[in-house]
Amino acid sequence: MALEQLPSTSNRLSFFKSTLFWLICSSVAISHGVEKPAKPHYHTVNVSSLLPKPYCTGHIKGSSVGSRKMVVTSKRGPCSQIPRTKEISAYEESLLEDENRVRSLNKRASNVHSKAADSGSRIPTSDSIPFSGEYITTIGLGTPKVDYQVIIDTGSDPTWVRCKPCSKGCKSENSLFDPSKSSTYLNGSCKPNSGNGAFGMNYLDKTYSRGYWGCDKLSLEPSDVFERFQFGCGLITEGGSGNFANGAGVLGLGRGDLSLVSQTASKFAKTFSYCLPKTSSSLGRIDFGDRARSVTASSGLKFTNLIKEPRQNIPSRYNRSSLYFLELLGISVAGSRLDVSPTIFTSVGTVIDSGTVITYLPPSAYTALSKNFKQSMADYPPAPSQEKLDTCYDVTGYGSIRLPEITLHFGGATDVSLNPSGIVWIAKKNPYIWCLGFAANKKSDDLTIIGNNQQRELDILYDIDAGKIGFGTKPCGD
C-alpha cells in the first residue's frame, strides 16, 4: 500500500501564513464591531443608525387627517420648523440647562406650596422650574387659525405664546399672536379660580413670560378644535440664551387644572401619548384621546400606576404638583439586576419628565449602573467625560457595537427595556463619543428623574383618569 505524500515544507509554510493572516484579519474585524456575534441581553447597533443626519429623515406613524399629523421634532435638528440660529444653545449646553431644571424640580418637591400658587394671578418662582425643553410640536390658535411652534412640557401646566403688543423678548421665528386679528378671542380668564387676568410664568433659571390671560379657539387637528381654551399671552419674555428655542411659547401638559390635558378632558378624557424621535434628524409624534390609544395599540403597552397617594416617605404635597410620579423599583444591565434596594428609589420618588434631557439617579444607584455598564463595554476604548457624563466610549472606526440592554423595573411587574437611542447620549461636537445617558444626583434625597433621552422611540401613553402610564415594548419610529 502506497504512503500518502506529505505536503512540502514550502507548502506547509504558505498554508501557515495564510491561516495566520486570516486569523489576524478576523480578529481586527471582530474588534471593530463588524462581525461580532449576537449575545443575549445585548443590542447589536449599527453606529451610523444613531448618528443624526444634516437633513430630516423618514416619516412617523401616527394620527392624520389628510396630510396633517401632530409631529414632534427636536428643536436642534433639521426637522424643526423653527430655523436653527446661534441663539439656540449647543447640544452639550443642554446638560448645563438640565442642572437648573433638576435643582428646581427637587426644590418644588421639598417646599410646601405657597398660598400664592392658589391665587392663579401668577405662578410663583418657588413653584416653577427652569426651562430647557427639547421637543417641539405645532398648535393652532384663533379664528382664522394661525399655527405656532411650541415646546412640549409635561412638567408645567399653562400653555402660553408670545403676543402683540410685545415689549420685550419678542424675537421669534413664529409670528406673534395678535388678539385683534382673531374673531373668537376673549380677554382675561375664562376658567374658574384662574386669577384676575394677570399671567406670569417664572422659571428658576431666571427666564420668564409675563402678560395676561386670554381665551380663544385651540386647533390641534382639523377634527380636534376647542373653544375658550385659556392660555397666557406673553408680552414680556426673557428666554435666556435659548430664547425658548425661538419658538412661540410652551405647551403645558402637566396634571394641573390649566394644562391642555385638563382643558380638553371632555373629549380626550385626560389621555395623551407621544413618541420622541430616535435622533435630532428624525420625527416623533404626539396624539390625544382615542387616537392616542389606537396608535399605541400595536406597541405592546405595559402599564404601571401613577402615584396618587403617598407611599412610604413621599410627601402628600406631591399629589398637588403638576408632575407625573411613578414607582421605579430597580434597574438591570445586560439581564442582571443591580444590587440596589428598591427603597433607594421609592423613599423619595421618581418623576418622568419631557423637559429634562438625561436620567438622574440616586448616587448609589448610579454608581452600580456605571460599574455594570463599564463591565459590559470592556471591549471598547473609554473616552473623556462629557460635562456631567463620566461613562463614555470612543466608537470611531466601529461599524457596529454591542450595547448592553438597560431595563427599568416599575411597580406592577412592568419592565421597560430602553431602546439603544435611549441608552447613550451622543456628543454633538464629536458624534463618535458615546456616553451612558445617566447621571448621579448631587444628594441621596433628590428625586429620580427619567429624562427625555431615555424615552426615545418608546410609545408612552398617559391615562391620567385611570391613574396609569403605558410603555410600548416595540420601537415607535418610522
SENUZA-733868 format. One line per field, with one value per residue (C-alpha): residue number from 1; chain; x, y, z. Coordinates in nm, 2 decimals, always signed. Layout:
! SENUZA-733868
nr c(NUM / ...)
kette c(A / ...)
u c(X / ...)
v c(Y / ...)
w c(Z / ...)
//
This chain:
! SENUZA-733868
nr c(1 / 2 / 3 / 4 / 5 / 6 / 7 / 8 / 9 / 10 / 11 / 12 / 13 / 14 / 15 / 16 / 17 / 18 / 19 / 20 / 21 / 22 / 23 / 24 / 25 / 26 / 27 / 28 / 29 / 30 / 31 / 32 / 33 / 34 / 35 / 36 / 37 / 38 / 39 / 40 / 41 / 42 / 43 / 44 / 45 / 46 / 47 / 48 / 49 / 50 / 51 / 52 / 53 / 54 / 55 / 56 / 57 / 58 / 59 / 60 / 61 / 62 / 63 / 64 / 65 / 66 / 67 / 68 / 69 / 70 / 71 / 72 / 73 / 74 / 75 / 76 / 77 / 78 / 79 / 80 / 81 / 82 / 83 / 84 / 85 / 86 / 87 / 88 / 89 / 90 / 91 / 92 / 93 / 94 / 95 / 96 / 97 / 98 / 99 / 100 / 101 / 102 / 103 / 104 / 105 / 106 / 107 / 108 / 109 / 110 / 111 / 112 / 113 / 114 / 115 / 116 / 117 / 118 / 119 / 120 / 121 / 122 / 123 / 124 / 125 / 126 / 127 / 128 / 129 / 130 / 131 / 132 / 133 / 134 / 135 / 136 / 137 / 138 / 139 / 140 / 141 / 142 / 143 / 144 / 145 / 146 / 147 / 148 / 149 / 150 / 151 / 152 / 153 / 154 / 155 / 156 / 157 / 158 / 159 / 160 / 161 / 162 / 163 / 164 / 165 / 166 / 167 / 168 / 169 / 170 / 171 / 172 / 173 / 174 / 175 / 176 / 177 / 178 / 179 / 180 / 181 / 182 / 183 / 184 / 185 / 186 / 187 / 188 / 189 / 190 / 191 / 192 / 193 / 194 / 195 / 196 / 197 / 198 / 199 / 200 / 201 / 202 / 203 / 204 / 205 / 206 / 207 / 208 / 209 / 210 / 211 / 212 / 213 / 214 / 215 / 216 / 217 / 218 / 219 / 220 / 221 / 222 / 223 / 224 / 225 / 226 / 227 / 228 / 229 / 230 / 231 / 232 / 233 / 234 / 235 / 236 / 237 / 238 / 239 / 240 / 241 / 242 / 243 / 244 / 245 / 246 / 247 / 248 / 249 / 250 / 251 / 252 / 253 / 254 / 255 / 256 / 257 / 258 / 259 / 260 / 261 / 262 / 263 / 264 / 265 / 266 / 267 / 268 / 269 / 270 / 271 / 272 / 273 / 274 / 275 / 276 / 277 / 278 / 279 / 280 / 281 / 282 / 283 / 284 / 285 / 286 / 287 / 288 / 289 / 290 / 291 / 292 / 293 / 294 / 295 / 296 / 297 / 298 / 299 / 300 / 301 / 302 / 303 / 304 / 305 / 306 / 307 / 308 / 309 / 310 / 311 / 312 / 313 / 314 / 315 / 316 / 317 / 318 / 319 / 320 / 321 / 322 / 323 / 324 / 325 / 326 / 327 / 328 / 329 / 330 / 331 / 332 / 333 / 334 / 335 / 336 / 337 / 338 / 339 / 340 / 341 / 342 / 343 / 344 / 345 / 346 / 347 / 348 / 349 / 350 / 351 / 352 / 353 / 354 / 355 / 356 / 357 / 358 / 359 / 360 / 361 / 362 / 363 / 364 / 365 / 366 / 367 / 368 / 369 / 370 / 371 / 372 / 373 / 374 / 375 / 376 / 377 / 378 / 379 / 380 / 381 / 382 / 383 / 384 / 385 / 386 / 387 / 388 / 389 / 390 / 391 / 392 / 393 / 394 / 395 / 396 / 397 / 398 / 399 / 400 / 401 / 402 / 403 / 404 / 405 / 406 / 407 / 408 / 409 / 410 / 411 / 412 / 413 / 414 / 415 / 416 / 417 / 418 / 419 / 420 / 421 / 422 / 423 / 424 / 425 / 426 / 427 / 428 / 429 / 430 / 431 / 432 / 433 / 434 / 435 / 436 / 437 / 438 / 439 / 440 / 441 / 442 / 443 / 444 / 445 / 446 / 447 / 448 / 449 / 450 / 451 / 452 / 453 / 454 / 455 / 456 / 457 / 458 / 459 / 460 / 461 / 462 / 463 / 464 / 465 / 466 / 467 / 468 / 469 / 470 / 471 / 472 / 473 / 474 / 475 / 476 / 477 / 478)
kette c(A / A / A / A / A / A / A / A / A / A / A / A / A / A / A / A / A / A / A / A / A / A / A / A / A / A / A / A / A / A / A / A / A / A / A / A / A / A / A / A / A / A / A / A / A / A / A / A / A / A / A / A / A / A / A / A / A / A / A / A / A / A / A / A / A / A / A / A / A / A / A / A / A / A / A / A / A / A / A / A / A / A / A / A / A / A / A / A / A / A / A / A / A / A / A / A / A / A / A / A / A / A / A / A / A / A / A / A / A / A / A / A / A / A / A / A / A / A / A / A / A / A / A / A / A / A / A / A / A / A / A / A / A / A / A / A / A / A / A / A / A / A / A / A / A / A / A / A / A / A / A / A / A / A / A / A / A / A / A / A / A / A / A / A / A / A / A / A / A / A / A / A / A / A / A / A / A / A / A / A / A / A / A / A / A / A / A / A / A / A / A / A / A / A / A / A / A / A / A / A / A / A / A / A / A / A / A / A / A / A / A / A / A / A / A / A / A / A / A / A / A / A / A / A / A / A / A / A / A / A / A / A / A / A / A / A / A / A / A / A / A / A / A / A / A / A / A / A / A / A / A / A / A / A / A / A / A / A / A / A / A / A / A / A / A / A / A / A / A / A / A / A / A / A / A / A / A / A / A / A / A / A / A / A / A / A / A / A / A / A / A / A / A / A / A / A / A / A / A / A / A / A / A / A / A / A / A / A / A / A / A / A / A / A / A / A / A / A / A / A / A / A / A / A / A / A / A / A / A / A / A / A / A / A / A / A / A / A / A / A / A / A / A / A / A / A / A / A / A / A / A / A / A / A / A / A / A / A / A / A / A / A / A / A / A / A / A / A / A / A / A / A / A / A / A / A / A / A / A / A / A / A / A / A / A / A / A / A / A / A / A / A / A / A / A / A / A / A / A / A / A / A / A / A / A / A / A / A / A / A / A / A / A / A / A / A / A / A / A / A / A / A / A / A / A / A / A / A / A / A / A / A / A / A / A / A / A / A / A / A / A / A / A / A / A / A / A / A / A / A / A / A / A / A / A / A / A / A / A / A / A / A / A / A / A / A / A / A / A / A / A / A / A / A / A / A / A / A)
u c(+0.00 / +0.15 / +0.21 / +0.03 / +0.27 / +0.32 / +0.30 / +0.63 / +0.79 / +0.72 / +0.35 / +0.31 / +0.48 / +0.24 / -0.06 / +0.05 / +0.10 / -0.25 / -0.41 / -0.23 / -0.33 / -0.69 / -0.70 / -0.55 / -0.79 / -1.08 / -0.97 / -0.94 / -1.28 / -1.44 / -1.27 / -1.42 / -1.77 / -1.80 / -1.86 / -1.94 / -2.18 / -2.52 / -2.51 / -2.81 / -2.93 / -2.72 / -2.82 / -2.61 / -2.62 / -2.51 / -2.31 / -2.44 / -2.80 / -2.77 / -2.58 / -2.80 / -2.81 / -2.79 / -3.13 / -3.47 / -3.52 / -3.83 / -4.18 / -4.37 / -4.68 / -4.95 / -5.27 / -5.35 / -5.64 / -5.55 / -5.17 / -5.17 / -5.00 / -4.91 / -4.54 / -4.27 / -3.92 / -3.60 / -3.55 / -3.19 / -3.24 / -3.32 / -3.68 / -3.77 / -3.99 / -3.80 / -3.48 / -3.17 / -2.97 / -2.68 / -2.93 / -3.03 / -2.78 / -2.55 / -2.64 / -2.37 / -2.51 / -2.84 / -2.67 / -2.59 / -2.95 / -3.05 / -2.88 / -3.11 / -3.42 / -3.32 / -3.24 / -3.58 / -3.78 / -3.63 / -3.69 / -4.06 / -4.09 / -3.93 / -4.11 / -4.47 / -4.68 / -4.72 / -5.07 / -4.99 / -5.00 / -5.37 / -5.45 / -5.39 / -5.28 / -4.92 / -4.72 / -4.46 / -4.10 / -4.07 / -4.32 / -4.18 / -3.90 / -3.62 / -3.70 / -3.47 / -3.73 / -3.60 / -3.91 / -4.15 / -4.49 / -4.74 / -5.08 / -5.33 / -5.49 / -5.76 / -6.00 / -5.88 / -5.63 / -5.26 / -5.01 / -4.75 / -4.45 / -4.44 / -4.22 / -4.39 / -4.35 / -4.50 / -4.36 / -4.58 / -4.94 / -5.02 / -4.98 / -4.85 / -4.74 / -4.58 / -4.84 / -4.88 / -4.82 / -4.50 / -4.24 / -3.95 / -3.82 / -4.04 / -3.80 / -3.95 / -3.94 / -4.32 / -4.54 / -4.67 / -5.03 / -5.24 / -5.57 / -5.72 / -5.70 / -5.90 / -6.28 / -6.31 / -6.06 / -6.18 / -5.96 / -5.90 / -5.97 / -6.24 / -6.18 / -6.30 / -6.04 / -5.77 / -5.69 / -5.78 / -5.64 / -5.27 / -5.05 / -4.69 / -4.48 / -4.14 / -3.86 / -3.59 / -3.32 / -3.44 / -3.63 / -4.00 / -4.30 / -4.55 / -4.86 / -5.23 / -5.47 / -5.67 / -5.91 / -5.95 / -6.01 / -5.74 / -5.69 / -5.48 / -5.60 / -5.90 / -6.12 / -5.99 / -6.09 / -6.17 / -6.35 / -6.25 / -5.91 / -5.73 / -5.36 / -5.11 / -5.03 / -4.67 / -4.59 / -4.26 / -4.04 / -3.69 / -3.57 / -3.20 / -2.95 / -3.20 / -3.48 / -3.73 / -3.58 / -3.70 / -4.05 / -4.38 / -4.41 / -4.48 / -4.74 / -4.82 / -4.90 / -4.89 / -5.16 / -5.29 / -5.63 / -5.49 / -5.29 / -5.40 / -5.47 / -5.73 / -5.88 / -5.95 / -6.07 / -6.43 / -6.31 / -5.98 / -6.05 / -5.71 / -5.53 / -5.23 / -4.93 / -4.61 / -4.31 / -3.99 / -3.77 / -3.47 / -3.23 / -3.24 / -3.28 / -3.59 / -3.96 / -4.18 / -4.54 / -4.80 / -5.16 / -5.46 / -5.77 / -5.89 / -5.63 / -5.36 / -5.49 / -5.53 / -5.19 / -5.02 / -5.24 / -4.98 / -4.69 / -4.74 / -4.80 / -4.71 / -4.88 / -4.76 / -4.95 / -4.92 / -4.87 / -5.18 / -5.15 / -4.83 / -4.62 / -4.36 / -4.19 / -4.34 / -4.50 / -4.87 / -4.79 / -4.66 / -5.02 / -5.09 / -4.80 / -4.80 / -4.55 / -4.60 / -4.48 / -4.41 / -4.28 / -3.93 / -3.81 / -3.49 / -3.26 / -3.10 / -2.79 / -2.74 / -3.00 / -2.85 / -3.04 / -2.84 / -2.78 / -2.97 / -3.26 / -3.60 / -3.62 / -3.33 / -3.58 / -3.92 / -3.81 / -3.80 / -3.99 / -3.95 / -4.07 / -4.10 / -4.03 / -4.02 / -3.82 / -3.52 / -3.26 / -3.09 / -3.20 / -3.08 / -3.05 / -2.97 / -2.58 / -2.56 / -2.78 / -2.58 / -2.25 / -2.38 / -2.52 / -2.20 / -1.99 / -2.20 / -2.22 / -1.84 / -1.80 / -2.04 / -1.85 / -1.50 / -1.43 / -1.44 / -1.19 / -1.30 / -1.33 / -1.31 / -1.61 / -1.86 / -1.99 / -2.15 / -2.15 / -1.85 / -1.90 / -1.80 / -1.66 / -1.49 / -1.66 / -1.45 / -1.38 / -1.65 / -1.92 / -2.13 / -2.11 / -2.28 / -2.47 / -2.60 / -2.97 / -3.09 / -3.42 / -3.62 / -3.84 / -4.16 / -4.44 / -4.69 / -4.42 / -4.37 / -4.03 / -3.93 / -3.63 / -3.48 / -3.40 / -3.04 / -3.11 / -3.23 / -2.92 / -2.65 / -2.60 / -2.40 / -2.18 / -2.26 / -1.90 / -1.78 / -2.06 / -1.83 / -1.81 / -2.10 / -2.18 / -2.41 / -2.71 / -2.75 / -2.60 / -2.59 / -2.80 / -2.60 / -2.78 / -2.93 / -3.27 / -3.31 / -3.58 / -3.51 / -3.59 / -3.65 / -3.54 / -3.64 / -3.32 / -3.43 / -3.78 / -3.67 / -3.86 / -4.09 / -4.46 / -4.57 / -4.94 / -5.06 / -5.41 / -5.45 / -5.80 / -5.71 / -5.40 / -5.15 / -4.88 / -4.81 / -4.48 / -4.45 / -4.23 / -4.17 / -3.99 / -4.24 / -4.03 / -4.10)
v c(+0.00 / +0.34 / +0.60 / +0.94 / +1.21 / +1.48 / +1.85 / +2.01 / +2.24 / +2.54 / +2.44 / +2.40 / +2.74 / +2.90 / +2.74 / +2.86 / +3.22 / +3.22 / +3.09 / +3.34 / +3.62 / +3.51 / +3.49 / +3.84 / +4.00 / +3.82 / +3.94 / +4.30 / +4.29 / +4.15 / +4.40 / +4.68 / +4.55 / +4.42 / +4.05 / +4.03 / +3.75 / +3.81 / +3.79 / +3.76 / +4.08 / +4.30 / +4.52 / +4.50 / +4.86 / +4.99 / +5.30 / +5.51 / +5.44 / +5.66 / +5.94 / +6.25 / +6.35 / +6.70 / +6.65 / +6.54 / +6.16 / +5.94 / +5.98 / +5.87 / +5.66 / +5.84 / +6.03 / +6.22 / +6.40 / +6.44 / +6.51 / +6.67 / +6.50 / +6.63 / +6.59 / +6.62 / +6.74 / +6.83 / +7.20 / +7.14 / +6.93 / +6.98 / +6.85 / +7.15 / +7.42 / +7.67 / +7.77 / +7.70 / +8.00 / +8.07 / +8.16 / +7.80 / +7.65 / +7.38 / +7.02 / +7.00 / +7.31 / +7.12 / +6.93 / +7.25 / +7.36 / +7.03 / +7.12 / +7.41 / +7.21 / +6.92 / +7.16 / +7.32 / +7.00 / +6.90 / +7.24 / +7.21 / +6.87 / +6.99 / +7.32 / +7.35 / +7.52 / +7.89 / +8.04 / +8.25 / +7.93 / +7.91 / +8.26 / +8.19 / +8.55 / +8.44 / +8.12 / +8.19 / +8.14 / +7.89 / +7.67 / +7.69 / +7.51 / +7.62 / +7.58 / +7.36 / +7.19 / +6.99 / +6.89 / +7.10 / +7.05 / +7.27 / +7.40 / +7.64 / +7.94 / +8.18 / +8.24 / +8.23 / +7.97 / +8.06 / +7.79 / +7.82 / +7.60 / +7.54 / +7.33 / +7.04 / +7.03 / +6.76 / +6.95 / +7.26 / +7.34 / +7.67 / +7.70 / +8.04 / +8.22 / +8.55 / +8.81 / +9.16 / +9.42 / +9.25 / +9.49 / +9.25 / +8.92 / +8.95 / +8.78 / +8.45 / +8.26 / +8.24 / +8.55 / +8.69 / +8.61 / +8.91 / +8.91 / +9.18 / +8.95 / +8.67 / +8.69 / +8.44 / +8.59 / +8.67 / +8.88 / +8.76 / +8.43 / +8.20 / +7.92 / +7.92 / +8.02 / +8.11 / +8.45 / +8.81 / +8.82 / +8.87 / +8.59 / +8.52 / +8.21 / +8.24 / +7.98 / +7.93 / +7.99 / +8.35 / +8.30 / +8.41 / +8.51 / +8.78 / +8.93 / +8.84 / +8.55 / +8.51 / +8.26 / +8.15 / +7.86 / +7.59 / +7.37 / +7.05 / +6.88 / +6.97 / +6.74 / +6.85 / +7.21 / +7.35 / +7.68 / +7.90 / +7.75 / +7.95 / +8.04 / +8.30 / +8.60 / +8.68 / +9.05 / +9.05 / +8.74 / +8.66 / +8.34 / +8.34 / +8.21 / +7.96 / +8.21 / +7.92 / +7.77 / +8.08 / +7.92 / +8.08 / +7.95 / +7.64 / +7.37 / +7.27 / +6.90 / +6.88 / +6.74 / +7.08 / +7.24 / +7.48 / +7.23 / +7.13 / +6.78 / +6.91 / +7.17 / +6.91 / +6.64 / +6.65 / +6.50 / +6.34 / +6.21 / +6.32 / +6.08 / +6.15 / +5.97 / +6.06 / +5.90 / +6.11 / +6.08 / +5.84 / +6.12 / +6.50 / +6.44 / +6.22 / +6.27 / +6.18 / +6.24 / +6.33 / +6.22 / +6.27 / +6.08 / +5.78 / +5.84 / +5.81 / +5.47 / +5.35 / +5.45 / +5.28 / +4.97 / +4.77 / +4.87 / +4.60 / +4.85 / +4.76 / +4.97 / +5.10 / +5.31 / +5.69 / +5.76 / +5.93 / +5.85 / +5.90 / +5.59 / +5.54 / +5.88 / +6.05 / +6.38 / +6.43 / +6.76 / +6.57 / +6.49 / +6.87 / +6.92 / +6.91 / +6.63 / +6.26 / +6.03 / +5.66 / +5.38 / +5.28 / +4.97 / +4.87 / +4.86 / +4.58 / +4.59 / +4.31 / +4.10 / +4.14 / +4.34 / +4.60 / +4.52 / +4.83 / +4.82 / +4.95 / +5.19 / +5.38 / +5.49 / +5.48 / +5.67 / +6.00 / +5.93 / +5.91 / +6.16 / +6.11 / +6.45 / +6.56 / +6.87 / +6.70 / +6.56 / +6.27 / +6.05 / +6.13 / +5.86 / +5.84 / +5.84 / +5.47 / +5.35 / +5.54 / +5.40 / +5.05 / +5.12 / +5.28 / +4.99 / +4.73 / +4.92 / +4.96 / +4.58 / +4.52 / +4.77 / +4.64 / +4.57 / +4.94 / +5.22 / +5.47 / +5.84 / +6.16 / +6.27 / +6.50 / +6.76 / +6.56 / +6.23 / +6.02 / +5.69 / +5.75 / +5.55 / +5.62 / +5.43 / +5.58 / +5.31 / +5.07 / +4.96 / +4.83 / +4.78 / +4.58 / +4.78 / +4.61 / +4.61 / +4.85 / +4.77 / +4.99 / +4.79 / +4.96 / +4.87 / +4.63 / +4.40 / +4.64 / +4.61 / +4.86 / +4.79 / +5.11 / +5.14 / +5.18 / +5.55 / +5.58 / +5.42 / +5.65 / +6.02 / +6.12 / +6.43 / +6.69 / +6.81 / +6.45 / +6.21 / +5.91 / +5.98 / +5.78 / +5.82 / +5.64 / +5.88 / +5.88 / +6.09 / +6.08 / +6.32 / +6.55 / +6.43 / +6.10 / +6.26 / +6.42 / +6.29 / +6.02 / +6.19 / +5.99 / +6.23 / +6.25 / +6.08 / +5.75 / +5.80 / +5.80 / +5.56 / +5.45 / +5.48 / +5.63 / +5.66 / +5.88 / +5.78 / +6.02 / +5.94 / +5.57 / +5.66 / +5.48 / +5.52 / +5.26 / +5.20 / +5.03 / +4.73 / +4.80 / +5.10 / +5.36 / +5.51 / +5.50)
w c(+0.00 / -0.10 / +0.16 / +0.11 / +0.01 / +0.27 / +0.17 / +0.10 / +0.36 / +0.14 / +0.10 / +0.48 / +0.53 / +0.28 / +0.45 / +0.79 / +0.67 / +0.50 / +0.82 / +1.04 / +0.81 / +0.81 / +1.19 / +1.23 / +0.99 / +1.16 / +1.50 / +1.37 / +1.21 / +1.53 / +1.75 / +1.54 / +1.56 / +1.21 / +1.28 / +1.65 / +1.72 / +1.88 / +2.26 / +2.50 / +2.66 / +2.42 / +2.13 / +1.82 / +1.70 / +1.36 / +1.46 / +1.17 / +1.27 / +1.58 / +1.42 / +1.33 / +0.97 / +0.83 / +0.67 / +0.80 / +0.76 / +0.72 / +0.84 / +1.15 / +1.20 / +1.39 / +1.36 / +1.04 / +0.88 / +0.52 / +0.52 / +0.87 / +1.16 / +1.51 / +1.46 / +1.73 / +1.64 / +1.82 / +1.85 / +1.74 / +1.44 / +1.06 / +1.10 / +1.32 / +1.15 / +1.36 / +1.19 / +1.39 / +1.50 / +1.72 / +1.99 / +2.04 / +2.28 / +2.17 / +2.25 / +2.51 / +2.68 / +2.72 / +3.00 / +3.18 / +3.13 / +3.28 / +3.61 / +3.67 / +3.59 / +3.82 / +4.10 / +4.08 / +4.04 / +4.37 / +4.53 / +4.42 / +4.58 / +4.91 / +4.96 / +5.06 / +4.80 / +4.88 / +4.92 / +4.61 / +4.40 / +4.46 / +4.35 / +3.98 / +3.92 / +3.87 / +3.91 / +4.19 / +4.12 / +4.40 / +4.23 / +3.88 / +3.70 / +3.47 / +3.11 / +2.89 / +2.67 / +2.38 / +2.17 / +1.96 / +1.81 / +1.63 / +1.76 / +1.61 / +1.78 / +1.69 / +1.40 / +1.14 / +1.27 / +1.29 / +1.36 / +1.63 / +1.72 / +2.09 / +2.32 / +2.49 / +2.87 / +3.10 / +3.40 / +3.38 / +3.33 / +3.14 / +2.77 / +2.66 / +2.34 / +2.27 / +2.19 / +2.05 / +2.17 / +2.28 / +2.45 / +2.54 / +2.42 / +2.11 / +1.87 / +1.74 / +1.42 / +1.46 / +1.42 / +1.74 / +1.84 / +1.76 / +1.97 / +1.74 / +1.44 / +1.59 / +1.59 / +1.87 / +2.12 / +2.47 / +2.70 / +3.06 / +3.24 / +3.13 / +3.38 / +3.74 / +4.01 / +3.75 / +3.87 / +3.79 / +3.43 / +3.50 / +3.37 / +3.48 / +3.44 / +3.61 / +3.58 / +3.83 / +3.57 / +3.56 / +3.23 / +3.24 / +3.05 / +3.17 / +3.04 / +3.07 / +3.04 / +2.72 / +2.58 / +2.22 / +1.98 / +2.01 / +1.70 / +1.73 / +1.42 / +1.19 / +1.38 / +1.73 / +1.79 / +2.14 / +2.21 / +2.50 / +2.56 / +2.83 / +2.76 / +2.86 / +2.64 / +2.69 / +2.65 / +2.83 / +2.78 / +2.90 / +2.74 / +2.83 / +2.58 / +2.44 / +2.39 / +2.43 / +2.11 / +1.92 / +1.93 / +2.00 / +2.36 / +2.57 / +2.56 / +2.92 / +2.96 / +3.34 / +3.57 / +3.68 / +3.60 / +3.34 / +3.14 / +2.79 / +2.93 / +3.18 / +2.95 / +2.68 / +2.92 / +2.79 / +2.46 / +2.53 / +2.88 / +3.01 / +2.78 / +2.55 / +2.41 / +2.24 / +2.07 / +2.09 / +1.78 / +1.76 / +1.67 / +1.62 / +1.25 / +1.27 / +1.36 / +1.65 / +1.72 / +1.99 / +2.00 / +2.23 / +2.34 / +2.14 / +1.87 / +2.14 / +2.24 / +1.88 / +1.76 / +2.06 / +2.04 / +1.84 / +2.06 / +2.33 / +2.61 / +2.96 / +3.23 / +3.57 / +3.81 / +3.86 / +4.22 / +4.35 / +4.72 / +4.93 / +4.97 / +5.23 / +5.27 / +4.97 / +5.10 / +5.03 / +4.87 / +4.56 / +4.47 / +4.42 / +4.18 / +3.80 / +3.79 / +3.69 / +3.96 / +3.90 / +4.12 / +4.00 / +4.18 / +4.01 / +3.70 / +3.51 / +3.29 / +3.04 / +3.21 / +3.56 / +3.82 / +4.01 / +4.37 / +4.48 / +4.73 / +4.59 / +4.88 / +4.72 / +4.46 / +4.65 / +4.96 / +4.76 / +4.44 / +4.06 / +3.80 / +3.43 / +3.25 / +2.89 / +2.97 / +3.14 / +2.90 / +3.07 / +3.36 / +3.72 / +3.97 / +4.34 / +4.38 / +4.49 / +4.21 / +3.95 / +4.09 / +4.05 / +3.70 / +3.58 / +3.72 / +3.54 / +3.22 / +3.21 / +3.26 / +2.97 / +2.75 / +2.83 / +2.46 / +2.37 / +2.44 / +2.70 / +2.62 / +2.83 / +3.03 / +2.86 / +3.10 / +3.38 / +3.19 / +3.31 / +3.14 / +2.78 / +2.49 / +2.16 / +1.88 / +1.60 / +1.34 / +1.45 / +1.20 / +1.48 / +1.86 / +2.12 / +2.38 / +2.70 / +2.75 / +3.02 / +3.17 / +3.42 / +3.66 / +3.77 / +4.01 / +3.87 / +3.74 / +3.45 / +3.29 / +3.03 / +2.81 / +2.67 / +2.30 / +2.20 / +2.13 / +2.49 / +2.64 / +2.51 / +2.48 / +2.17 / +2.18 / +1.92 / +1.87 / +1.82 / +1.73 / +1.78 / +2.16 / +2.31 / +2.68 / +2.92 / +2.92 / +3.30 / +3.58 / +3.96 / +4.17 / +4.39 / +4.70 / +4.80 / +4.88 / +4.54 / +4.31 / +4.05 / +3.71 / +3.39 / +3.12 / +2.75 / +2.63 / +2.79 / +2.64 / +2.28 / +2.05 / +2.33 / +2.28 / +2.61 / +2.69 / +2.98 / +3.10 / +3.39 / +3.49 / +3.51 / +3.70 / +3.48 / +3.22 / +2.95 / +2.78 / +2.44 / +2.40 / +2.03 / +1.88 / +1.77 / +1.49 / +1.12)
//
